[in-house]
Amino acid sequence: MNIPGNGLGRFGLAGLTLAGMAAIWWGITRYGGMLNINTRGEQVLAFVLVCLALVFVFYLPAMSRRVKESLYRRQSQQDSVLPGEEGRVALTPPHHITVGEIRQTLRYQYGRAWSRKVRILLIIGSVRDVEQLTPKLTQELWQEDQGTLLLWGGDPGAAVDNAWFTALRKLRYRPADGMVWVTSGFDGVLTTMNRTKPRLTPDEMDSVSHSLKLRYEALGWKLPLYVWSLYEGGNEKNGRITQPVGCLLPAGCTPQIVAEQFTALASLLIEQGIQQICGQPQHNFLLALADQLTRKPETVTEPLSVLLNPYRPQPLAGVVFSEASVEAGRSVRHHWGRDNRWETIPDSVLWLPAGLRPRKQGVNWMRGMSVAAAALMLLWAASMTVSFIANRHLVAIAQQQVQQASAGKQPLAVRLHALSALQKTLSQLEYRSQHGAPWYLRAGLSQNDDLLAALFPRYGEMAQPLLRDAAAHHLEEQLTAFVQLPPDSPLREKMTKTAYGQLKQYLMLTRPEKMDAAWFATTLMQDWPQRSGIADAVWQGSGPSLLAFYAASLVSHPHWRLPVDDGLVSQVRTRLIRQLGQRNSESTLYQKMLAQVANQYADMRLADMTADTDASRLFSTDEVVPGMFTRQAWEQAVQPAIEKVVAERRDEMDWVLSDTKQTAAQSTSPEALRARLAERYFADFSGAWLDFLNSLRWQRAATLSDAIDQLTLMADVRLSPLVALMNTLSVQGRTGQTGEAIADSLVKSARQLFNRDNSPAIDQRSGARGPLDATFGPVLALLDNRDGGTPTSRLSLQTFLTRVTQVRLRLQQVTNATDPQAMTRLLAQTVFQGKAVDLTETRDYGSLVAAGLGQEWSGFGQTLFVRPMEQAWQQVLTPAAESLNAQWRSAVVEDWNSAFGGRYPFKNTSSEVSLPLLAKYLDSETGRIARFLQTRLNGVLHKEGSRWMADSINAQGLTFNPAFLQAMNTLSHLSDVAFANGEAGLHFALRPGTADGVMQTELVIDSQKLVYMNQMPVWRRFSWPADTEAPGASLSWVSTRTGTRQYGDFPGAWGWIRLLDKAVVSAYPGTSSSWSLSWKAPDGLLLNYTLRTEAGEGPLALLVLRNFTLPETIFSVRASAERVPLTDDIPGEEGY
């Protein structure tokens, strides 16, 4: 049954309410100032008062109507308005009047809080059964006794009285606490007619379940169900004993649980029933019930199982068994006699589990809205509290920061720290002002904007003396010093750029609209890294952020500007204009000019520079020269473009150096701009050509014959790609010279083409000097021969090609000999012995030519003048290097491995190397290794101190095996330390050290003992190896917990070295000749000693022999063969 309500519905009413509240809040915040409602607290208070007033006005008619109805109903009852002849109407008044009487009676008896003091039970069942339990309830509709109110819920077999249930829904929020179904259908006791009452069938129980569901829907609540099984039990007897008999069921109860509960109940009933019949045998109800639950429990459990159907279970909370009531009726209307049988149900409804508690049917929107409104109010109150605390804390922090920063007696560091903190607060407030404050600062109490407006003036007052004035004072000092420099001082040129930046910073402080905060802070800190009164680290850490924030704030607060010193600014500008003489837009003009000519000319490739020659046989590159950086582009497009830019554009000086256009016009000229643009163009021109030429790579020759073919093509002045390339460079390198135009160059090239037989192979004509002489000068000088001497009297390309021809002829002699390999080895051996040949002289000449070109041309010079000779030399050296490697293996390595392989220290075995035999190899004068190096490699390898070094000239083209040089240097150093006299011998000293838990240590080295018992430690001198019949080393100790224990015993001549190998070695602090030795004993104790040597590391040097292997090759033949085409290193700088 629907209850009439508002036409808008609950959702519509709620939406309209929220919209109205939003409108009220908007009106207060928008127009509250007219009523002096300014602060956020006043706005919130006004909003709450208006809402309360509107609620009171909205409900005033309903409250007035309710009062009038109540007065009219009371007056009508007093005047006996109901007609006396209609008894039925008088007996059953309208349901809403009955509910009103119930409420009025309970309020009178229990007070206004009666709804929490009274338990309400809805009684259903047949009229006959209910009248036997609660007489007259079906007629009076409600009865009350001892805080328990019984309401008549109707017969389950009859239709639901919706009007009555609708009226009950208005009794209180939850109309009833539980529903009691009174039935005699479970009575299995024999009646007086010796017949057994039929049990409730499943269909009847299903009807009851359906009836319960309809009553729940009509009432709007699903109530816990109690089944009251009523037993007639014969005639009434005097002195009957009544007691609560039954069981409470848990939530989610099943028929099995009910059966278990009844079984347990039967045991209790037998015990209590026996006690009752002992005194009064006629009171056999408990025993009869126990007998039924024991022998025929299905008479109760099976009907109840229908109510516990898992698909539509009823909230069955308990089952009560009793006999019919005796003398329960009362003469007073609406009153019943509550006995102890009712003690269980009213009390149990207060402690029901969650699954059995009364639950409202459907969605309780009003309750949800009420809870939501209450939660929203609590949340709003909590938000206001949090907002108040957070805003108060923020204001307090800001106030403290202002006080610290404005305290003049505080140190500068403290004030700057407080100012930095205040800046962070202001930055945070500004961000929140733009993007919104956090939720915990809102709730109508946000003080963000007010605090920001109050703090900025205070910040300006404190920042001006601490930052602005201090920075201005520093800049004025620097600018004054620049102005006072003498006119001829070299510092003027050096300080020009710095002074320009300082002037720009100073003017930014005076002209806030020109301020660039990031640049200002960074540049000023670079010029002002130290400030008096504060530590450098503190200032450098906090200074950038302080200056950047003030500079950024200066834009929005122009009244903070610095008063300008016009005299100082004028003097600095005059000096800077005189020094700089340039305009601010030069870079823009230059880029615009390049953009105009960039696509007018094709890029120049290597094939274009070498004409009809085959350059790919000698060198190649993937790079190109942009077409705008050629002589043709300069003379036809770039130079006219510069003239056009100079004629059209005359920008004024930037705001730093000039305030008026007239000053700009007087301080610069078209000629100065033209010169600067041309200078920038030729700088890029040179860079483009250098990048291209340095990217050239020489083609690798696989054999000596291929190298000879390359040299033949290179030296042929008619077909040489090198000559063609150099002629191209001669033309392009003279770009910008005033003596010869490109047309003249083309005419000369045509004349040479038609008169090739009589023209020189290399153009040596010199022209006037030009802007590219600084870059192309070395190349042009290589082509020219202006001193009038012979071509071989100076470095020139013609001399180099002549020497290349000589080398080519010499190599052809080698290849044409009967035994080319022998001739090649003989040629290489000549160089190994330090003698010069044509090949090495030409190689040196090419290196000299490459070096003469300068560092800018290093890649170009190396590729064209060094790589060809190195490649040819490599082809000569490769067979000789392989032969020398074979001699090294047969003369030294094989004997070494035979004598020392598989022995200690080279391998961790028990057999040891013979020290006298090792000395024969390692002796620095007469040792086998030293003699081999001195006799076979004296031309390419020499000794510097104790290290063997490759000869930087004769070893060009050879790649020494790095492992070989490292091994030779290791053995050479070991020879100087341990074999200085030709035989193994070392002298050193040891001093014991103390350690926690160690009482005594004993060290024995070749029968030389050092015993230490925690006395004053002294140095003990040792010799190794010592002259003894029992060489070896051992270490033992005595701890505070045990007796003497031995760390290790190593017999043999290398015993001491084996013991050192197990020690932890570290440098001794303060000296380079001592080391700390520490052995960790098995029990965790440390055995400490200090080693002092006479030479180098002493015996520690011998540890490098552990797992040492003598390299089998001197030269890396494959690396030597591949190094020429794969690297760009300058000869003499390679690692050997």
Buried (B, 14 or more C-beta within 10 A) or exposed (E): EEEEEEEEEBEEBBEEBEEEBEEBBEEBBEEBEEEEBEBBEBBBEBBEEBBEEBEEEEEEEEEEEEEEEEEEBEEEEEEEEEEEEEEEEEEEBEBBEBBBBBBEBBEEEBEEEBBEEBBBBBBBBBBEBBBBBBBBBBEBBBBBBEBBBBBBBBBBEEEBBBEBBBBBBBBBEBBBBBBBBBBBBBBBBEEEEEEEBEBBEEEBBBBBBEBBEBBBBBBBBBBBBBBBBBBBBBEEBEEBBBEBBBBBBBBEBBBEBBBEBBEEBBEEBBEBBEEBBEEEEEBBBBBBBBBBBBEEBEBBBBBBBBBBEEEEBBBBBBBBBBBBBBEBBBEEEBBBBBBEBBEBBBEBBEEBEEBBBBBEEEEBBEEEBEEEEEEEEEEEEEBBEBBBEBBEEBBEEBBEBBEBBBEEEBEBBBBBBBBBBBBEBBBBBBEBBEEEBEEBBBBBBBBBEBBBEBBBEBBBBBBBEBBBEBBBEBBBEBBEEBBEBEEEEEEBEEBBEBBBBBBBBBBBBBBBEBBBBEBBBBBBBEBBEEBEEBEEEBBBEBBBBBBBBBBBBBBEBEEBBBEBBEEBBEBBBBBBBEBBEBBBBBEEBBEEBBEBBEEBBEBBBBBEBBBEBEBEBBBBBEBBBBBBBBBBBBBBBBBEBBEEBBEEBBBBBEEBBBBEEEBBEEBBEEEBBBBBBBEBBBBBBBEBBBEBBBBBBBBBBEEBEBBBBBBBBBBBBEBBBBBBBBBBBBBBBBBBBEEBEBEEBEEBEEEBEEEEEEEEBBBBEBBEBBBBBEBBBBBBBBBBBEEEEEBEEBBBBBBBBBBBBBBBBBBBEBBEEEEBEEBBBEBBBBBBEEEEBBBBBBBBBBBBBBBBBEEBBBBBBBBBBBBBBBBBBBBBBBBBBBBBBEEBBEBBBEEBBEBBEEBBBBBEEEEBBEBEEBBBBBBBEEBBBBBBBEEBBBBBBBBEEBEBBBBEBBBBBBBBBEBBBEBBBBBBBBBBBBBBEBBBBBEBBBBBBEBEBBBBBBBBBBEBEBEBEEEEBEEBEBEBBBEEEEBBBBBBBBBEEEEEEEBBEBBBBBBBBBBBBEBEBEEBEEEEBBBBBBBEBEEEBBBBBBBBBEBBBBBBBBBBBEEBEBBBBBBBBEBBBBBBBEEEEBBEEBEB
